Amino acid sequence: MTYFVYMLIGKKGNKFNTYVGYARDIQNRLLKHNTNKGAKYTKGSKWRIIFKKKFFNKKKAMSYEYHFKKNKKLRNSIKKRSLKKCFQ
């Protein structure tokens, strides 16, 4: 089975927020986030995928997600790049 670790970006007011998660079906998961049926944190925003990485093992995907969430420097660099592409 394949799993994806993904990063979303959304805008609430004047602030851009990011969210990191993992899923088997990334498009279905994005739909849940955008229809307020995903994680509580993602409610109330329109989300876009700005990063995804494929894994063939759930354990590796979960491990990468954990480390990715903790790596603020990497997340901020991806966020800055996507702001230039998505919202300018």
Secondary structure as GFF3:
##gff-version 3
##sequence-region A 1 88
A	DSSP	beta_strand	3	12	.	.	.	ID=ss1
A	DSSP	beta_strand	15	23	.	.	.	ID=ss2
A	DSSP	alpha_helix	26	34	.	.	.	ID=ss3
A	DSSP	three_ten_helix	40	42	.	.	.	ID=ss4
A	DSSP	beta_strand	47	55	.	.	.	ID=ss5
A	DSSP	alpha_helix	58	70	.	.	.	ID=ss6
A	DSSP	alpha_helix	72	86	.	.	.	ID=ss7
###
